[in-house]
């Protein structure tokens, strides 16, 4: 105020001084009552505490200005008190708390919520990291006894303990976790894994984009005798790479074509994919798959007439090799004898140990003689491998192991044949196998099949590559035919030299090649003048190779598929077959839904420039396949000038080659759903396989992304995000 009023009575010459505000900032002056008050005490003093004048600065008001400048007896100082616990000082601290916004109740609640959210996310992140690691390693989650008294609570809980040991914050939030937010229960584990699987499927859908794709389907039984159907999508991504992604695993009640078709449609719909965008379908050749009228192929073609069927080439090769081997009696008998010998030598652990010891001694002897090179990774000790009926490449590995361990096998068989502690039957089996191994017929066919299978095994391995396109696969088949034909024309003499050298090394009697061959299946009176060399060269060597060529030609006949024949002209590396007219026929006949009339005219114009431009491009000579060439051109931006050509090439490369990806998926299923885990549910198995097989995608997800998705999948008792965040 400009002027403060004078008091009455004894204070009529005294009045309130403005400077007191600076000395005592708690003062307040009321113009109405013309008295001074203590603002903090007025707000926070509950009631007078009984002392004289205790209500002066809160109720009555102070007006005795003479008492202010009274030294140590100053009324203001007396009101403040001489201790920190005085009523006035308590009120002052209350005012300070009121002025501190961070101490307000709403802020205290927010701080508490924020800490609870941070702790909950850290606790959940620990569980996510444990599940991610266990899934990538195909390990089980739960243990037999997960009680707190258990020594081994299972992989998941034990992993949580290890993570907590190396981080104090993790240890604190894990040990002090509330009962409703531990994030370690089996349902939570499955929900987290489901969040991973959904994220993987969403990423695959984003990779496909608006491109066309092909489906590769196969089914197999798991360890609990349930029929599981694996679905793989094949497509070309934005960078020009061919991708084969494991999309889903579906439990089907039966393998009827209609059941499989409905399941496939459901999976595509769940992933926001349309059956009308399918441009290829690949199966292993089972009747319920490739049936012309009621097979899965026919049912899908009714829905989408451009989903062209391609028989799994790896399966075709296997059928060709099996059929060819059965047509030649000597080869069939050799395979039977080889399997019998392997079973005799490897039937028990003791015999297998003896075989390994003999092999180690034989390798050491050959290294000393300089017959083998020594070095890191060389001369590994192994065992004889048994061939599998459904994997023809395993026959090649079996034959190679038998040839490599021939000396050790002979030593073990001789030891068994002379071991009197064995039964007569066991010694008889060993002598029979020994007689077979030391025959010229066995050694000759051993080397012959090794030569043939070395050629076909290269094709078998190539056909299982994900990045292989259909045109390059046909080129590999043609190259294999050429190599087998070359073996037929020029391979007899080198093969005979190898066989003779091998026989001399193991003291096997060599037949007289110019002598007369005696066929035991014919009577002696009907014997002709066939020589031994003629028998081995023409009756076995030539016939075995011809059977291989005949089966390859009948099962891999490019002319049987007009689509592939016309598509072969798309490869500019084959300048002689690059025919723009045939390519236009290909588009008009097989892909009318993907190109309008105007786009077909643009395609014809772009093809002529594309052929000239690409033929002069350096990548043309270093590309191993059409897919490799296309990818290189996409990366250099060449296809920006030829968008129609780019679209057509992507459609051709989408066509499936083999079902190798589904086979690898079922191999993973055997690791995941074992005999000890045979009660694993279908949903859990499905999510587990998606994350395990597509771990390349799952590795890119951060824990925060999984937490946010997990929070959206259901209502959570504990908050994982602040409101408004």
Secondary structure, DSSP 8 states (H G I E B T S, - for coil): --S--B-SGGGTT-B--TTHHHH-TTEEEETTTTEEEEHHHHHH--S--SSTTTTIIIII-B--GGGTTSGGG-HHHHHH-SSTTSHHHHHHHHHHHHH-GGGSHHHHHHHHHHHHHHHHHHHHHHHHHHHHHHHHTT-----S--STT-S---HHHHHHHHHHHT-HHHHHHHHT--TT----SHHHHHHHHHHHHHHHHHHHHHHHTT--EEEEEEEEE-TTS-EEEEEEEEEE-TTS-EEEEEEEEEE-S---HHHHHHHHHHHHHHTT--GGGEEEEEE---HHHH-TTTSHHHHHHHH-TT--EEE-HHHHHHHHHHHHHHHSHHHHHHHHHHHHHHHHHTSSHHHHHHHHHHHHHHHHHHHHHTSS---TT-S--------BTTBTHHHHHHHHHHHHTHHHHHHHHHHHHT-TTS-HHHHHHHHHHHHHHTSHHHHHHHHHHHHHHHHHHHHHHHTT-TT--HHHHHHHHHHHHHHHHHHHHHHHHHHHHHHHHHHHHTT-----TTSB---TTS-GGG----BHHHIIIIIIIIHHHHHHHHHHHHHS-GGG-HHHHHHGGG-TT-TTT--HHHHHHHHHHH-TTTS-HHHHHHHHHHHHHHHHHHHTSTHHHH-SSHHHHHHHHHHTTGGGS-HHHHHHHHHHHHS---SHHHHHHHHHHHHHS-GGGTT--HHHHHHHHHHHHTHHHHTT--HHHHHHHHHHTS--SS-SS-TT-
